Amino acid sequence: MRILDGGLVTTVQDTGRHGHYHIGMPPSGAMDQFAHKVGNWLVGNDESDATLEMTYMGADVEFEDDAVFAVTGAEMEPTLEDEPVPMWTAVQADAGDTLSLEFATEGARTYLAVAGGVDIVPVMGSRSTYTLIGIGGHEGRSLEAGDELPIGEPSADVDDVIGNSIDEADRPDYSTNEINVVMGLCDYRLTDEGRQRFLDADWKVSDEADRVGYRFEGPDIRDMFEEREQPFGAGTDVTNVVDLGYPVGSIQMAGQPIILMRDAVTGGGYTTVGTIVSPDRGALSQCRTHSTVDFNAVDVEEALEIRRERDELLTDIQESL
Amino acid sequence: MSEQTITRQELPSPRYEYGGDDWVFVELDEAMSFDANFKAQAITQEIRQNSLEGLVEVAPSNASYLIQFDPAVLHPDELIEELKSLEDEIDVSDYQWEARVFDIPVFYDDPWTHDTLMDFRERHQDPDATDLEYSAELNGFDSVEAFVDHHSGAPHMVTMIGFVPGLPFCFQMVPRDEQIEVPKYEQPRTATPSRAIGFGGAFTAIYPVPGAGGYQLYGRTPVEVLDVDQELSAFEESMVLPNPGDILNFRQIDREEYDAIREEVEDGSYEYNYDRVDFEPQAFFEDPDGYNERLLEVLE
C-alpha cells in the first residue's frame, strides 16, 4: 500500500504496547479501540492487527495489490477510484485503485483496516506509532506521501468477508459529548464545592488536543482547590503533588484540566482528580476541538457495567461477522 | 556530612482509589519519604511475582503506585484486598533488592541549559538569578559551588521512572534536614535540552528527550538515559537505563570531559561505569553516610 497524501496526522496503530508503564512508556495504540477492532474484524483480521488512524483529514492511499479494506470511525466520505464506498463495510479494491478520504464531517478519527493488517516489525510487542521517541509504526512517525507499507497475508476466508457490514444501530454516535468519569485519585485536594463546580461546568476541548492529552477550557480551577500546607517534596503550588503516576484517561489539573490519552505522559506533579471510564476514552477521542464536553460522575460499579455493556456489544459484533 | 541516621516515617493509612474501571491508584503518603517509596517498590515487586491474573501495568512512583488490570478477569475490589494484605505483610526494613549503582557525569552550569533558562526568566520566581543561584540561596548555601558540592556529594535513589520513557525521578540519599527542596517554575518552559539535569520539589530529573519542563535547570550530562536503538552496551536489555530502585551518583565534570564522553556516546563506544549491589534499607537507615560510601566503592 502506498501513501499518496498523509492527510493531517495519520499513524499506524494497534491495540497498544502494554507492560512498560513503569519505565514511562505509554501504551499508544488506536485512540478509538471500538472503531479499530471492528474495522479489523470486518476484513477478517485479528483485533490486534495494525490499522491506520487518521485525524480530522483523511489520507489518500493506493493499493498495489488486490485488497479488502474497511473504513470505520469518523465519517470521512471515502471514495474508491472516485466512486463513494460505504463506511463500516468490507470493500474490495483492485491493484492500482486509489482510496481517498476527505475531512471528517462528524467525529475526529477514522481507521483504515486492510485484510492482513499493516505488517511492519513490532517494537516491544506492538506496531503502534509513538512519535515522541520515534518508535513503532513506519519509522516512528506520521505517514507522508511516498511511504510504502507492507500488508500481511489475509485470512483464508477473505473472499467471504467482502460486503460485511455493521448494523446502523451498532455504529457509535459521535455527536454525543457525555463522558462518564469516576472521580477519585487525588480529588481530596478539591473542596466539595470545587468538585461540584468541576462537574457542573461546560468544558470546551481546546486547540491542544492530541494523542498525548486533551486540554480543556473553562472556569478557573485554582479556587476549586482546598488550601493546605504543601507536603515535603510536592512543590509550592496549590495544584502540585509529590510526583505520581497518571492513569491513561485520568484528569490532571495543570492550569486547566487535561485528560491523558493513549500517548500519555505517565506521571508528574499535578493533581489528578478522576478517570474517564475506558469505553468513553474512545468517545472522547472523537470529540472535536471547540466542542463542549459534559462530565457525568459515576461510581466504580456503574463504570464496570458500562465496560461490560461495551464488551458485550463488541462480542456480539465479532460473532455476527 | 553529618553523622545522622534516616528518621523513619510513620505512614498514614494508604488511600486506595479507583481509576475508572481499569486502574487502581494507591497513595501511601502525601509527603515524600524513603519509607513511602520503599514500601511502594516492595508492594509492586511482590504483586508482580504474585500469580494474580489480569494485571496489565504495575508502576511504582515516589510515594504511591499505580496498577492497571483487565476488569473482565479481576475485580478492582479483589485487587485492593490483595494489595491491603501485602501492605500489612511487608516490613520495609527487612526488604532488600538488587540495585545497580551508576556513575552519572554532570557538567553543572553548562552553556546549553544556561541559554535555555535565560530564555524563560519571565516564567521564573526570581528573574534576576540563575536557577542554581536561586536554589542555592533558598536552601541556605553560601555559594553555587557549595550547592553543587551538596547535590553531587551523596548518591540519589531512583524513586520513579515516568513522564516520558526513561526519565528518572531521583531522591538524594541523605536525612530529611539535608534534602534540597525547590519549587518548580511558576509557568512551565516550552523547551528543555535533552540530558538536562533538573530539580523540582525534592527530586532530581534527567530529561531523556528535548521538550517542555518545569524543573529548575542545573546542568547537563553527556550520557544517555534513553537509547531507542539500544546501540550502547548498557542498553542491551532495555531502551531505558535506570529502573526504579537503582542508584545514581552525580559526578562533577568540566567541558573537556563532557566533550570527550559525548564523543564516545555518539560513536557508540561509551561504557557506563556501573555495578550491582544488594541494597539493604535497614543498613542505609542506620548509617547513611557510611552506607553510601560503601555503595560508591563499586564504582572505583
Interface residues (C-beta under 8 A of the other chain):
Chain A: H18 G19 H20 Y21 H22 I23 G24 M25 L132 I133 G134 I135 G140 V181 V182 G184 L185 C186 Y188 P231 F232 G233 A234 G235 T236 D237 N240 V241 V242 D243 L244 G245 Y246 P247 V248 G249 S250 V265 T266 G267 G268 G269 T272 T275 I276 V277 S278 V300 A303 L304 I306 R307 D311
Chain B: R15 E17 Y18 G19 G20 D21 D22 W23 F25 E27 D29 E30 A31 M32 S33 T44 V56 E57 V58 A59 P60 S61 N62 A63 S64 Y65 L66 Q68 P71 A72 H75 P76 M160 I161 G162 F163 V164 P165 G166 L167 F169 F171 R176 Q179 E181 P183 K184 G200 G201 A202 F203 P208 V209 G211 G214 L226 V228 S238 V240 N243 P244
